[in-house]
Each structure stands twice: as structure tokens, then as C-alpha cells.
Amino acid sequence: LSVKRVSKKPIIYWDILRTGFPSFCRQGLASIATVSLNVAASGFGDPAVAAMSIVGRIFLFILSVMIGLGQGFQPVVGYNYGAKKFDRVRAACRFTFLLGFALLAVSALAGFLFAPQIISLFRKGDAEVIAIGSYACRAQCLVLPLHALIVTSSMLFQVIGKSSQATIVSAARQGIFFLPLIAILPSLWGITGVQLTQPISDVFSCLLCIPFLVQFFRNLKENDTEMQ
């Protein structure tokens, strides 16, 4: 190792920052969203704060499985995209999405059916916390499988160097959509607005991914045609 060998080319550091920025948004906005959610829930008492915190931890654990799957997906799709093996890129995207969707769908079904029992593991005997948390848990379970598309899209665009799309998709769920919704919905719908903010944000985030993916696979098909 030698300091003399450290690159002095600004473009290299720009590429590092540009490529890593989606992950920065994903992690940084998660913290801001958690604070915003707690502030909004605090207006409805300690049981609301406790319930939403429990639900947040549960889904953070579940989504970590999808994040792990996406991290395994990244090198596969990255190497094959660079090697112009676009059929493998499509296959990797399809496999990751279908496997992620299946895993999240099973988790969503279990969470929806046993929401009260799951919440009670954290606050046994607290009927108000269980009621608030169960509703929020079931609402998020309804949209949980959509994360297969959200995570796959974010990881895909990040690893192939499309940092603008990756940043937008990464920032959408707990930034672009969540922060305005958590500021508006509680004043309109009360505690229900707090409970539904994340599911609604997830739906919007999923819809945002679709045009990006359509354009990406259309370009991939055109590249395939040019190479033949």
C-alpha cells in the first residue's frame, strides 16, 4: 500500500459517490421516516407510538430478507450486464422478483392472519397497543409483496450504473412519498392516517418503478437486436 497509488482522478470519487448514493438515501431516509412516524403517532398517545414502533421493527426484519436477496442479485446482474449477456440479466431479474414475491407473500399471509398474536409478543395484555398495531400490521401485509418489485428495481439500477433511477426508487418509499403523506394523512384520518401512511407510500413507490423497468427492458431488447 502506498499513498502515491491513491487515484487523483475526481471522476473515480464521483463514481463512488454516485453509485453509493442510493444506499445512502435508503438508510438515511429510513431514520428520518422513523422520527417523522413517531412524531405523528405521539399525537395519539403512547400506545400509538408503541404500536407503530413494534410494527416498524417487524417489517424491518421481514424486509431484511428481501434486501439480502437483492444484494445477492446485484453481482449476478452486474457482471452479466457488463458482459452483455442480456438474457441472463432478464433471467436474474425474473428469478429475484418471483422468489422475493413468493417469500414476501407467505410472510404477508402469516402476518395478516396472526397480527394480534405477533403484536402481543411485544406488549402482552395491552389491548390498545395490540389493536392499533394489528391494524397497521395487516395494512402493511396487504402491500408487502410489492417490495419484491421495489427492491429488485432499486438494486438493478444501482448496480448497472443508472444512479438517477436508483436514487429516485430508493428515496421514494420513505422519502418522496412517505414524508408528505405522514404530514398530511394524520390530520385528515387521525390514527388511521398514521397506520396507512406506509402502505400507501409503498403502493406509490411500486407504481413509480414500473415505467423505469419498462424502459430498461425495452432498451435491453433493442441492445439484443443490435448484437444479432
VOMAR-814318 format. One record per atom (N, C-alpha, C): residue in one letter; y, z, x. Coordinates in steps of 0.2 Angstrom, whole numbers, padded with zeros to 4 digits, always signed. Layout:
% residues N
aYZX;...
END
This chain:
% residues 228
l-0006+0000+0004;l+0000+0000+0000;l+0006+0000+0004;s+0011-0004+0002;s+0017-0004+0006;s+0023-0006+0001;v+0029-0002+0002;v+0035-0004-0002;v+0037-0011-0001;k+0036-0014+0005;k+0038-0021+0006;k+0034-0026+0002;r+0028-0024-0001;r+0024-0028-0005;r+0026-0028-0012;v+0031-0023-0014;v+0033-0022-0021;v+0037-0028-0023;s+0036-0032-0028;s+0039-0038-0030;s+0047-0036-0031;k+0051-0041-0029;k+0058-0040-0031;k+0060-0045-0036;k+0056-0048-0039;k+0057-0053-0044;k+0059-0050-0051;p+0064-0050-0054;p+0066-0047-0060;p+0062-0050-0066;i+0059-0056-0065;i+0055-0059-0071;i+0049-0055-0072;i+0046-0052-0066;i+0040-0048-0067;i+0041-0042-0071;y+0046-0039-0069;y+0048-0032-0073;y+0050-0034-0080;w+0053-0039-0081;w+0055-0041-0088;w+0048-0043-0092;d+0043-0046-0089;d+0037-0047-0092;d+0033-0041-0094;i+0033-0036-0089;i+0030-0030-0091;i+0033-0026-0097;l+0040-0026-0097;l+0044-0023-0102;l+0043-0026-0109;r+0043-0033-0108;r+0042-0037-0114;r+0035-0036-0117;t+0030-0036-0113;t+0023-0036-0116;t+0022-0029-0118;g+0024-0024-0115;g+0023-0017-0117;g+0027-0014-0123;f+0033-0018-0124;f+0037-0015-0129;f+0034-0014-0136;p+0030-0019-0139;p+0026-0017-0145;p+0023-0011-0145;s+0019-0009-0140;s+0016-0002-0139;s+0021+0003-0140;f+0027+0002-0136;f+0032+0007-0136;f+0035+0008-0144;c+0036+0003-0147;c+0038+0003-0154;c+0033+0007-0158;r+0026+0005-0157;r+0021+0008-0161;r+0021+0015-0161;q+0021+0018-0154;q+0021+0025-0153;q+0028+0029-0155;g+0033+0026-0153;g+0039+0029-0154;g+0041+0029-0161;l+0040+0024-0165;l+0042+0024-0172;l+0037+0029-0176;a+0031+0030-0173;a+0027+0035-0177;a+0030+0042-0177;s+0033+0043-0171;s+0036+0050-0171;s+0042+0051-0175;i+0046+0045-0175;i+0052+0045-0180;i+0050+0046-0187;a+0045+0042-0189;a+0042+0042-0196;a+0040+0048-0198;t+0036+0052-0193;t+0033+0059-0195;t+0039+0063-0196;v+0044+0063-0192;v+0050+0068-0193;v+0053+0066-0200;s+0054+0060-0201;s+0058+0057-0207;s+0053+0060-0214;l+0047+0059-0213;l+0042+0061-0219;l+0043+0068-0220;n+0043+0072-0214;n+0043+0080-0215;n+0050+0082-0218;v+0055+0078-0216;v+0062+0080-0219;v+0062+0078-0227;a+0059+0073-0228;a+0059+0071-0235;a+0055+0075-0239;a+0049+0077-0237;a+0044+0082-0240;a+0047+0089-0241;s+0051+0091-0236;s+0054+0098-0236;s+0058+0099-0242;g+0061+0094-0245;g+0065+0095-0251;g+0061+0097-0257;f+0054+0096-0257;f+0050+0098-0262;f+0045+0104-0261;g+0047+0108-0255;g+0044+0114-0254;g+0039+0114-0248;d+0037+0119-0246;d+0032+0120-0240;d+0025+0117-0242;p+0023+0117-0248;p+0016+0114-0250;p+0017+0106-0249;a+0022+0103-0250;a+0023+0096-0249;a+0023+0094-0242;v+0026+0098-0238;v+0026+0097-0231;v+0019+0098-0228;a+0016+0103-0230;a+0009+0105-0228;a+0004+0099-0230;a+0005+0097-0236;a+0000+0092-0238;a+0001+0085-0235;m+0007+0083-0234;m+0009+0077-0231;m+0007+0077-0223;s+0008+0083-0220;s+0006+0083-0213;s-0002+0083-0212;i-0006+0086-0217;i-0013+0085-0217;i-0015+0078-0218;v-0012+0075-0223;v-0014+0068-0224;v-0012+0063-0218;g-0007+0065-0215;g-0005+0061-0209;g-0010+0061-0203;r-0012+0068-0202;r-0017+0069-0197;r-0024+0065-0198;i-0026+0066-0205;i-0032+0062-0207;i-0032+0055-0205;f-0026+0052-0207;f-0026+0044-0207;f-0025+0042-0199;l-0021+0047-0196;l-0021+0045-0189;l-0027+0045-0185;f-0032+0050-0187;f-0039+0050-0184;f-0042+0043-0186;i-0042+0042-0193;i-0046+0036-0195;i-0043+0029-0192;l-0037+0029-0191;l-0034+0023-0188;l-0035+0022-0181;s-0036+0028-0178;s-0038+0028-0170;s-0044+0023-0169;v-0048+0023-0174;v-0055+0019-0173;v-0053+0012-0173;m-0048+0010-0178;m-0046+0003-0178;m-0042+0001-0172;i-0038+0006-0169;i-0034+0005-0163;i-0039+0003-0157;g-0044+0008-0157;g-0049+0007-0152;g-0052+0000-0152;l-0054-0002-0158;l-0057-0009-0159;l-0052-0014-0157;g-0046-0013-0158;g-0041-0018-0156;g-0040-0018-0149;q-0041-0013-0145;q-0040-0013-0138;q-0046-0016-0135;g-0052-0016-0138;g-0057-0019-0135;g-0057-0027-0137;f-0053-0028-0142;f-0052-0035-0144;f-0047-0039-0139;q-0043-0035-0137;q-0037-0038-0133;q-0040-0042-0127;p-0044-0039-0122;p-0046-0043-0116;p-0050-0049-0118;v-0054-0049-0123;v-0058-0054-0125;v-0054-0060-0127;v-0049-0059-0132;v-0045-0064-0134;v-0040-0067-0129;g-0038-0062-0125;g-0033-0064-0120;g-0036-0069-0115;y-0042-0067-0112;y-0045-0071-0107;y-0047-0078-0110;n-0049-0078-0116;n-0051-0084-0119;n-0045-0089-0121;y-0040-0086-0123;y-0034-0089-0125;y-0031-0093-0118;g-0031-0089-0113;g-0029-0091-0107;g-0033-0097-0104;a-0040-0097-0105;a-0044-0102-0103;a-0045-0108-0108;k-0040-0107-0113;k-0040-0112-0119;k-0047-0113-0122;k-0050-0108-0123;k-0057-0108-0127;k-0055-0105-0134;f-0052-0110-0138;f-0049-0108-0144;f-0054-0106-0149;d-0060-0109-0149;d-0065-0107-0153;d-0067-0100-0153;r-0067-0098-0147;r-0069-0090-0145;r-0063-0086-0148;v-0057-0088-0147;v-0051-0084-0150;v-0052-0083-0157;r-0053-0089-0161;r-0054-0088-0168;r-0060-0084-0170;a-0066-0084-0166;a-0071-0080-0167;a-0070-0073-0166;a-0066-0071-0161;a-0065-0064-0159;a-0060-0061-0164;c-0055-0065-0167;c-0051-0063-0172;c-0055-0062-0179;r-0059-0066-0180;r-0063-0066-0186;r-0068-0060-0186;f-0071-0059-0180;f-0076-0053-0179;f-0072-0046-0180;t-0066-0046-0176;t-0062-0040-0176;t-0060-0038-0183;f-0057-0043-0187;f-0054-0042-0193;f-0060-0040-0198;l-0066-0043-0198;l-0071-0042-0203;l-0074-0035-0201;l-0075-0033-0195;l-0078-0027-0193;l-0073-0021-0195;g-0067-0022-0193;g-0062-0017-0195;g-0061-0016-0202;f-0061-0022-0206;f-0061-0021-0213;f-0066-0017-0216;a-0072-0019-0214;a-0078-0015-0216;a-0078-0008-0215;l-0076-0006-0208;l-0076+0001-0206;l-0071+0005-0211;l-0065+0002-0211;l-0060+0005-0215;l-0061+0005-0222;a-0065+0000-0225;a-0066+0000-0232;a-0071+0006-0234;v-0076+0007-0229;v-0081+0013-0230;v-0077+0019-0230;s-0072+0020-0225;s-0068+0026-0224;s-0064+0027-0230;a-0061+0022-0233;a-0057+0022-0239;a-0060+0025-0245;l-0067+0022-0246;l-0071+0024-0251;l-0072+0031-0251;a-0074+0034-0245;a-0076+0041-0244;a-0070+0045-0245;g-0064+0043-0242;g-0058+0047-0243;g-0056+0047-0250;f-0056+0042-0254;f-0054+0042-0261;f-0059+0046-0265;l-0065+0046-0264;l-0070+0050-0268;l-0069+0057-0267;f-0068+0059-0261;f-0069+0066-0258;f-0062+0069-0256;a-0057+0066-0258;a-0050+0068-0256;a-0049+0075-0257;p-0050+0078-0263;p-0049+0086-0264;p-0053+0090-0259;q-0059+0088-0258;q-0063+0092-0253;q-0061+0091-0246;i-0059+0085-0244;i-0056+0084-0237;i-0050+0088-0236;i-0045+0088-0241;i-0039+0092-0240;i-0040+0099-0240;s-0045+0101-0244;s-0047+0109-0244;s-0050+0111-0238;l-0052+0107-0234;l-0055+0109-0227;l-0049+0112-0223;f-0043+0110-0224;f-0037+0112-0220;f-0034+0118-0224;r-0033+0118-0231;r-0030+0123-0234;r-0034+0125-0240;k-0039+0128-0239;k-0044+0130-0244;k-0041+0135-0249;g-0041+0134-0255;g-0039+0138-0260;g-0031+0137-0262;d-0028+0133-0259;d-0021+0132-0260;d-0021+0126-0265;a-0021+0127-0271;a-0021+0122-0276;a-0016+0117-0276;e-0009+0119-0275;e-0004+0114-0275;e-0004+0109-0269;v-0006+0112-0263;v-0007+0108-0257;v-0012+0103-0258;i-0018+0105-0261;i-0023+0101-0262;i-0022+0095-0267;a-0018+0097-0272;a-0016+0092-0277;a-0011+0087-0274;i-0006+0089-0271;i-0001+0084-0268;i-0005+0080-0262;g-0009+0083-0258;g-0012+0079-0253;g-0018+0075-0256;s-0021+0076-0261;s-0026+0072-0264;s-0023+0066-0266;y-0018+0066-0270;y-0014+0060-0272;y-0012+0056-0267;a-0009+0059-0262;a-0007+0055-0256;a-0012+0051-0252;c-0018+0055-0251;c-0024+0053-0248;c-0027+0047-0252;r-0027+0047-0258;r-0030+0042-0262;r-0026+0036-0262;a-0019+0037-0262;a-0015+0031-0262;a-0015+0027-0256;q-0016+0031-0250;q-0017+0028-0244;q-0024+0025-0243;c-0029+0027-0246;c-0035+0024-0246;c-0035+0018-0249;l-0031+0017-0254;l-0031+0010-0258;l-0029+0005-0253;v-0025+0006-0248;v-0022+0001-0244;v-0025+0001-0237;l-0029+0006-0236;l-0032+0007-0229;l-0035+0001-0226;p-0039-0003-0229;p-0042-0009-0226;p-0037-0014-0224;l-0031-0014-0227;l-0026-0019-0224;l-0025-0018-0217;h-0026-0012-0214;h-0024-0011-0207;h-0028-0015-0203;a-0034-0018-0205;a-0038-0022-0201;a-0034-0028-0199;l-0030-0031-0204;l-0026-0037-0203;l-0020-0035-0198;i-0017-0029-0200;i-0011-0027-0197;i-0012-0026-0189;v-0017-0022-0188;v-0019-0020-0181;v-0021-0026-0177;t-0025-0031-0180;t-0028-0037-0177;t-0022-0041-0175;s-0017-0042-0180;s-0012-0046-0178;s-0007-0044-0173;s-0006-0037-0173;s-0002-0034-0168;s-0005-0035-0161;m-0011-0033-0160;m-0015-0034-0154;m-0015-0041-0151;l-0016-0045-0156;l-0017-0053-0154;l-0010-0055-0151;f-0005-0054-0155;f+0002-0057-0152;f+0004-0054-0146;q+0002-0047-0145;q+0004-0044-0139;q+0001-0047-0133;v-0006-0048-0134;v-0010-0050-0128;v-0009-0057-0126;i-0007-0061-0131;i-0006-0068-0129;i+0001-0070-0127;g+0005-0065-0127;g+0012-0065-0124;g+0017-0067-0129;k+0015-0067-0136;k+0020-0068-0141;k+0023-0061-0143;s+0028-0059-0138;s+0030-0052-0139;s+0035-0051-0145;s+0038-0056-0147;s+0043-0055-0153;s+0039-0054-0159;q+0034-0058-0160;q+0030-0057-0166;q+0026-0050-0166;a+0024-0048-0160;a+0020-0042-0159;a+0025-0036-0160;t+0031-0037-0158;t+0036-0031-0159;t+0037-0030-0166;i+0038-0036-0170;i+0040-0036-0177;i+0034-0032-0181;v+0028-0035-0179;v+0022-0032-0183;v+0021-0025-0181;s+0022-0023-0175;s+0021-0016-0173;s+0026-0011-0176;a+0033-0014-0177;a+0038-0010-0179;a+0038-0010-0187;a+0035-0014-0190;a+0035-0015-0197;a+0033-0008-0201;r+0027-0006-0199;r+0024-0001-0204;r+0028+0006-0204;q+0030+0008-0198;q+0033+0014-0198;q+0040+0014-0196;g+0043+0008-0196;g+0050+0007-0194;g+0054+0003-0199;i+0053-0004-0199;i+0056-0009-0203;i+0056-0007-0210;f+0050-0005-0213;f+0049-0004-0220;f+0049+0003-0221;f+0045+0007-0217;f+0044+0014-0219;f+0051+0018-0219;l+0055+0017-0214;l+0061+0022-0214;l+0066+0020-0220;p+0067+0014-0222;p+0071+0013-0228;p+0068+0016-0234;l+0062+0015-0234;l+0058+0017-0240;l+0058+0025-0241;i+0057+0028-0235;i+0057+0036-0236;i+0064+0038-0237;a+0069+0034-0236;a+0076+0036-0238;a+0078+0035-0245;i+0074+0030-0248;i+0076+0028-0255;i+0071+0031-0260;l+0065+0030-0259;l+0060+0032-0264;l+0060+0039-0267;p+0060+0044-0262;p+0060+0051-0265;p+0066+0053-0270;s+0071+0050-0269;s+0077+0051-0273;s+0076+0047-0280;l+0072+0042-0280;l+0070+0039-0286;l+0064+0041-0290;w+0059+0043-0286;w+0052+0045-0289;w+0050+0052-0288;g+0055+0056-0284;g+0053+0063-0282;g+0047+0063-0277;i+0043+0068-0278;i+0037+0069-0273;i+0033+0063-0273;t+0032+0059-0279;t+0028+0053-0279;t+0031+0048-0274;g+0037+0048-0273;g+0040+0043-0269;g+0038+0045-0261;v+0038+0051-0260;v+0036+0054-0253;v+0028+0051-0252;q+0024+0052-0257;q+0017+0051-0257;q+0016+0043-0256;l+0020+0039-0259;l+0019+0032-0260;l+0022+0028-0254;t+0027+0031-0251;t+0031+0028-0246;t+0026+0024-0241;q+0021+0028-0238;q+0017+0025-0233;q+0013+0019-0235;p+0009+0020-0241;p+0005+0014-0244;p+0009+0008-0245;i+0015+0009-0248;i+0020+0003-0250;i+0022+0000-0243;s+0023+0004-0238;s+0025+0001-0232;s+0019-0003-0229;d+0013+0000-0230;d+0008-0004-0227;d+0006-0011-0230;v+0008-0011-0237;v+0007-0017-0241;v+0012-0022-0238;f+0018-0020-0237;f+0023-0025-0235;f+0022-0027-0228;s+0019-0023-0223;s+0018-0024-0217;s+0012-0029-0216;c+0007-0029-0221;c+0002-0034-0221;c+0004-0040-0223;l+0008-0041-0228;l+0011-0047-0230;l+0015-0050-0225;l+0019-0046-0221;l+0023-0049-0215;l+0018-0052-0210;c+0012-0050-0209;c+0008-0053-0204;c+0005-0060-0206;i+0005-0061-0212;i+0001-0067-0215;i+0005-0074-0212;p+0012-0074-0213;p+0015-0081-0211;p+0014-0081-0203;f+0014-0076-0199;f+0014-0076-0192;f+0007-0079-0190;l+0002-0076-0194;l-0005-0078-0192;l-0007-0085-0194;v-0004-0087-0200;v-0005-0094-0202;v-0002-0099-0197;q+0004-0098-0195;q+0007-0102-0190;q+0003-0102-0183;f+0001-0096-0181;f-0003-0096-0175;f-0009-0100-0175;f-0013-0099-0181;f-0019-0103-0181;f-0018-0111-0182;r-0012-0112-0185;r-0010-0119-0186;r-0009-0122-0179;n-0005-0118-0175;n-0004-0121-0168;n-0010-0121-0164;l-0015-0116-0165;l-0021-0117-0162;l-0025-0123-0163;k-0025-0125-0170;k-0029-0131-0172;k-0026-0137-0169;e-0019-0137-0168;e-0015-0143-0165;e-0017-0143-0158;n-0018-0137-0154;n-0020-0137-0147;n-0027-0140-0146;d-0031-0138-0151;d-0038-0140-0151;d-0038-0148-0151;t-0034-0151-0156;t-0034-0158-0157;t-0031-0162-0151;e-0026-0159-0147;e-0023-0162-0141;e-0028-0162-0136;m-0033-0157-0135;m-0038-0157-0130;m-0044-0161-0131;q-0045-0163-0137;q-0051-0168-0138;q-0049-0175-0136;
END
